[in-house]
């Protein structure tokens, strides 16, 4: 299966903006620090609060998590948190919409068109 060229072309900032807009549409609280100065290294890009809390590191299609990001992710998971990395292919496949809709308790069809 070939990779979608749209995923490879999407910058991390574009993915972040798409996630922000989706959270806004669903009424989910979305926190993304505009400037990470003063923040602990490795803290996820997005914290999303709905029926549960999602911790998401956003990366370009081929971007890699730093060792600090991976370590924080493992610590969050060990504490029972829902942490993972989202990439543009997750947006294009509908995975992000489905996960956000589930946390917001609405139908993922809201984002299909």
Protein Blocks (a to p, Z undefined) as FASTA:
>chain_A
ZZdfklmmpcfklmmmmmmmmmmmnopacdddfblghiaehiafbdcddfbccddddddf
kbccdfklmmmmmmmmmnopacddddfklmmnommmmmmmmmnopafklmgZZ
